[in-house]
Amino acid sequence: MNFDDIDITELRSRQGEKWQTYPSDVLAVWVADMDFPPAEPIRRTLAQMLEVSDLGYPVNPQPSDLPTVFAERAERRYAWKVDPRQVEVMTEVVQGLYTGVLQFSEPGDGVVIQTPIYPPFLHAAAETGRHALTSGYVQGDAGFEIDFDQLASLGSKGGRLFML
């Protein structure tokens, strides 16, 4: 499916916050709803899970080939050599945010965060004893742009980690 094939009327019929909370002239891009239909293997897996009412988060995902597949793709596409044994599988994005903050910074460090952003990015900094150093976008000739000067200045204000 191509971006141009998306039917806005169909999307606005969905029940999620992105499509039901805001007026029709607002697109809530901070919400992670998927606007494309899921791939067929995902549809099959979800149908199997629904059949047995398996809708919870797994506590500990079963071993899979995912770390190896990730390592192979990283090397093939980016020439980045990753040891599959060092790949940690997370069951949700918020776990990854908190883990990243905990692993790559210390309490009291500044965490540079571009805003607007998904609120758990800000919570991950605050709830782990770090302080958020936010950097908003600026209006440029072609639309909103990253303020690279502001980002650079946040490093001198204690920014140890940049969450993008």
MOBELDA-V98935 format. One line per field, one symbol per residue. psi: psi as a letter, one per 40 degrees, with the letter a starting at -180 (. if undefined). burial: I if it has 24 or more other ideal C-beta (glycine too) atoms within 12 Angstrom, else O. A space follows every 10 residues. Layout:
psi = ???
burial = ???
This chain:
psi = hideehhddd deeieiddee diieehhgee hfiheiiiid dddddddddd defgeihidh iiiaeddddd dddddddefh hhhdeehhhi eidddddddd dddeiiheii hhhhiiihdd ddddddeeei hhhihiiiha deaiihgddd dddddefehd hhh.
burial = OOOOOOOOOO OOOOOOOOOO OOOOOOOOOO OOOOIOOOOO OOOOOOOOOO OOOOOOOOOO OOOOOOOOOI OOOOOOOOOO OOOOOOOOOO OOOOOOIIOI IOOOIOOOII IIIIIOIOOI IIOIIOOIOI IIIIIOOOOO OOOOOOOOOO IOOIOOOOII IIIO
